[in-house]
Amino acid sequence: MASEAEDLEAEAAEQWQLVNTPLGEMWSGRTRYAAAMFFFKRGEMNAETLEVYRICARLDAENPLAIIRARGVGQEWLKRMGYGK
């Protein structure tokens, strides 16, 4: 039986895959937004960054990372995603 810490780590790994769902796939914007909410609730993403994911939720082909960079919010998130300058 997995420990609680292992369960949380497995959930985080699954959400990481979901927040990285490829652009353009059907429902991918909503999938990324749901995963972003997970990271926001854990304190790993700020509200401004989450808002960009919310805006992009219905835009499957839109890259939220480009918008986050353009708005100048979520610099730590961009680094984590490998989308630094």
Phi, psi and omega in degrees: 000134182284146177284168179298320179297320178293322177297316179295320178295319179295319178297317179297320179296319178295316179294326177297317177298318182292320179292342177258019177304133182302144177297147173090345178287146179303132180068011183293326178296318178292323178297314179297320180295316179299317178293321178299322177300321177302312182291326176298313181297333177276358180080018183260003181211141179274168185296323181296322178292316178301321180300322177296317177298323178297314179300321183276358185302325181263004183244081188304330184267355183277133180272108181297332182295323178294322179289319177301315179295316181298324180280346181073027177246160172067038182300321179294322179294318179300318177297315180300323180279357182074027184244034180291175183290000000 
